[in-house]
Amino acid sequence: MCLKAKIMKQDHRTLVWFRGKDLRVSDHEPLIEALKVGEVIPLFVVDPYFFHPLRARKLPHRMQFLLESISELSDNLASLGSQLICVSGSSVVMVPELAQRWGVTQVVAHRWTEPFGRVRDARIADELSVPLKLYEGETLHPPGSLRTGKGSPYSVFTPFSRALRRQAQISVAIPPPDSIEPVPKIALSDHEKIPALETLGIQRNPSLQKGGETAGQNRLKLFLEKHATGYAKGRDQLGESATSRLSADIKFGTLSVRTIWEKVQEVKSDLCAESIETFQTELIWRDFAHSTLWDRPEVLKQPFRPAWVGFPWRNDPADWKAWTDGRTGYPVIDAAARELRETGFVHNRARMITASFLCKHLLIDYRRGESHFLKYLTDGDWAQNNAGWQWSAGSGCDAQPYFRVFNPFSQGEKFDPDGNYVRRWIPELKLLPNRYIYRPWDAAPEVLAKAKITLGADYPLPIVDHATARERFLRVAKAYLKPTG
Ligand SMILES: Cc1cc2nc3c(=O)[nH]c(=O)nc-3n(C[C@H](O)[C@H](O)[C@H](O)COP(=O)(O)OP(=O)(O)OC[C@H]3O[C@@H](n4cnc5c(N)ncnc54)[C@H](O)[C@@H]3O)c2cc1C
């Protein structure tokens, strides 16, 4: 390096702001770019917006994963020679204050899609006396950048997906740095401890996926070795773990989405092309959800389709309780509710069936289900969760048509013919023969007796009759949504 370049490098000091969606040292463009120009100070702000105990307790599973991931990020930065400086306070106040106190010449971070993140970043950019540089990387392609021939956002997935495959230049993932110079002394005295889960009033859940970059890389390795090539067939099987289970890693950025794209591309061959493409299409669904939220931030509050505004939901409290407790009497719905609370994860097929059931069979506002999922899902993500719920209700962008109502027992029978999913989550039904496991009410008294189950006592009778509830929803929806649908 020539003397001039050396001097310029020393002149720069960058605050690299890690903000909960990029908790890794691999493929971290802001970090790598900052290292090219000078000193770096890695920062995590423990913002009460998320970390106030009253708020943190509303997202216990995400908090556990998040704190584990921050802790590993801190270790990884330390092993490279640096240090993650943790500071508590409002980001809008702390980032400009620290930037000034530490004498940084720029602040860098990954861009967020969510409306509140965008507002926060605009306020911080205003407050800072140095540039705030935001890098893309949360998605495969920058949200809001793909446009139809007429210049408008895509509202149908297939053309969006085609356009992304055609236009997106998914760059090669960047390896982690070999080393990082120690953090300048001036920042060290501001460092506080990473909060412990227990101090936030959250009890550790041992059944959750482990957070952190190493656990994410191990999950990716397992997926590539065991499931990626059979994904097209396996992904809908409720009783098997044949999907990647990478959603929380993608959410918290312990793995970058382009690393995952690249790694599955590497195992693609003629024999498994369909599986790899199907998997990549799921990653594009994720981009679609983020793009929709970018262009239509109001979807977090109201239906995407205007016809659904003011929809006459019933919101019956007893039905809501039965759904959240996993006691509706429909085994697939109840298994999903229990899996959610116990593990923070629900299989995609079960998410679709149970969301449809809540909105359509029980006529409960999708936003209540959306909040409940956000509370317990480890991968709880504003864009994807909203898209999933609005898709299921029928009110969303390129949603399932309102008149398509999932049948809660035939879906189970089709996607888990051996009843493994139900037996795992509803042990009280485990002795029932397969043919009744998704509809115990059809079993003769002697079959129930042999399976040691009394319906209405050990396990509830269905809280609604499928055909009647379906008819009720269709009647209400047809009348309300007429004529736009
Ligand atoms: C009602 C409902 C709510 C949902 N809420 C969330 C959520 O909060 N967070 C979340 O990450 N996903 C959500 N999804 C999408 C999907 O269910 C999960 O991403 C998936 O089940 C995670 O498991 P996996 O990592 O094994 O997925 P895989 O099948 O291995 O897919 C790989 C990745 O693609 C993305 N993906 C897969 N399916 C979808 C989809 N339908 N829409 C958008 N992205 C997708 C995820 O990032 C996922 O990790 C929701 C779906 C529904 C129907």
Ligand as a Chemical Component Dictionary entry (heavy atoms), coordinates in Angstrom:
data_LIG
# 
_chem_comp.id                   LIG 
_chem_comp.type                 NON-POLYMER 
_chem_comp.pdbx_formal_charge   0 
_chem_comp.three_letter_code    LIG 
# 
loop_
_chem_comp_atom.comp_id 
_chem_comp_atom.atom_id 
_chem_comp_atom.alt_atom_id 
_chem_comp_atom.type_symbol 
_chem_comp_atom.charge 
_chem_comp_atom.model_Cartn_x 
_chem_comp_atom.model_Cartn_y 
_chem_comp_atom.model_Cartn_z 
_chem_comp_atom.pdbx_ordinal 
LIG C1  C1  C 0 -49.694 -17.450 8.005  1  
LIG C2  C2  C 0 -48.213 -17.489 7.659  2  
LIG C3  C3  C 0 -47.300 -16.778 8.420  3  
LIG C4  C4  C 0 -45.933 -16.803 8.105  4  
LIG N1  N1  N 0 -45.054 -16.080 8.879  5  
LIG C5  C5  C 0 -43.731 -16.080 8.572  6  
LIG C6  C6  C 0 -42.812 -15.332 9.351  7  
LIG O1  O1  O 0 -43.174 -14.607 10.285 8  
LIG N2  N2  N 0 -41.494 -15.420 9.049  9  
LIG C7  C7  C 0 -41.039 -16.206 8.008  10 
LIG O2  O2  O 0 -39.828 -16.277 7.798  11 
LIG N3  N3  N 0 -41.901 -16.888 7.231  12 
LIG C8  C8  C 0 -43.228 -16.857 7.474  13 
LIG N4  N4  N 0 -44.091 -17.589 6.710  14 
LIG C9  C9  C 0 -43.577 -18.285 5.507  15 
LIG C10 C10 C 0 -43.139 -19.750 5.737  16 
LIG O3  O3  O 0 -44.139 -20.455 6.408  17 
LIG C11 C11 C 0 -41.826 -19.884 6.501  18 
LIG O4  O4  O 0 -40.842 -19.035 5.944  19 
LIG C12 C12 C 0 -41.305 -21.317 6.469  20 
LIG O5  O5  O 0 -42.259 -22.208 6.983  21 
LIG C13 C13 C 0 -40.027 -21.415 7.275  22 
LIG O6  O6  O 0 -39.548 -22.724 7.261  23 
LIG P1  P1  P 0 -38.219 -23.093 6.475  24 
LIG O7  O7  O 0 -37.135 -22.129 6.798  25 
LIG O8  O8  O 0 -37.960 -24.527 6.730  26 
LIG O9  O9  O 0 -38.686 -22.838 4.977  27 
LIG P2  P2  P 0 -38.146 -23.429 3.599  28 
LIG O10 O10 O 0 -39.277 -24.159 2.986  29 
LIG O11 O11 O 0 -36.875 -24.151 3.754  30 
LIG O12 O12 O 0 -37.948 -22.097 2.725  31 
LIG C14 C14 C 0 -36.714 -21.397 2.697  32 
LIG C15 C15 C 0 -36.933 -19.958 3.063  33 
LIG O13 O13 O 0 -37.770 -19.307 2.118  34 
LIG C16 C16 C 0 -38.591 -18.344 2.767  35 
LIG N5  N5  N 0 -39.987 -18.746 2.608  36 
LIG C17 C17 C 0 -40.478 -20.000 2.539  37 
LIG N6  N6  N 0 -41.802 -19.971 2.320  38 
LIG C18 C18 C 0 -42.160 -18.685 2.268  39 
LIG C19 C19 C 0 -43.392 -18.013 2.061  40 
LIG N7  N7  N 0 -44.533 -18.677 1.849  41 
LIG N8  N8  N 0 -43.410 -16.654 2.089  42 
LIG C20 C20 C 0 -42.261 -15.963 2.277  43 
LIG N9  N9  N 0 -41.063 -16.549 2.456  44 
LIG C21 C21 C 0 -41.006 -17.892 2.458  45 
LIG C22 C22 C 0 -38.202 -18.360 4.236  46 
LIG O14 O14 O 0 -37.261 -17.346 4.468  47 
LIG C23 C23 C 0 -37.608 -19.747 4.391  48 
LIG O15 O15 O 0 -36.701 -19.861 5.444  49 
LIG C24 C24 C 0 -45.475 -17.564 6.992  50 
LIG C25 C25 C 0 -46.401 -18.275 6.233  51 
LIG C26 C26 C 0 -47.759 -18.243 6.555  52 
LIG C27 C27 C 0 -48.737 -19.028 5.712  53 
# 
loop_
_chem_comp_bond.comp_id 
_chem_comp_bond.atom_id_1 
_chem_comp_bond.atom_id_2 
_chem_comp_bond.value_order 
_chem_comp_bond.pdbx_ordinal 
LIG C1  C2  SING 1  
LIG C2  C3  SING 2  
LIG C2  C26 DOUB 3  
LIG C3  C4  DOUB 4  
LIG C4  N1  SING 5  
LIG C4  C24 SING 6  
LIG N1  C5  DOUB 7  
LIG C5  C6  SING 8  
LIG C5  C8  SING 9  
LIG C6  O1  DOUB 10 
LIG C6  N2  SING 11 
LIG N2  C7  SING 12 
LIG C7  O2  DOUB 13 
LIG C7  N3  SING 14 
LIG N3  C8  DOUB 15 
LIG C8  N4  SING 16 
LIG N4  C9  SING 17 
LIG N4  C24 SING 18 
LIG C9  C10 SING 19 
LIG C10 O3  SING 20 
LIG C10 C11 SING 21 
LIG C11 O4  SING 22 
LIG C11 C12 SING 23 
LIG C12 O5  SING 24 
LIG C12 C13 SING 25 
LIG C13 O6  SING 26 
LIG O6  P1  SING 27 
LIG P1  O7  DOUB 28 
LIG P1  O8  SING 29 
LIG P1  O9  SING 30 
LIG O9  P2  SING 31 
LIG P2  O10 DOUB 32 
LIG P2  O11 SING 33 
LIG P2  O12 SING 34 
LIG O12 C14 SING 35 
LIG C14 C15 SING 36 
LIG C15 O13 SING 37 
LIG C15 C23 SING 38 
LIG O13 C16 SING 39 
LIG C16 N5  SING 40 
LIG C16 C22 SING 41 
LIG N5  C17 SING 42 
LIG N5  C21 SING 43 
LIG C17 N6  DOUB 44 
LIG N6  C18 SING 45 
LIG C18 C19 SING 46 
LIG C18 C21 DOUB 47 
LIG C19 N7  SING 48 
LIG C19 N8  DOUB 49 
LIG N8  C20 SING 50 
LIG C20 N9  DOUB 51 
LIG N9  C21 SING 52 
LIG C22 O14 SING 53 
LIG C22 C23 SING 54 
LIG C23 O15 SING 55 
LIG C24 C25 DOUB 56 
LIG C25 C26 SING 57 
LIG C26 C27 SING 58 
# 
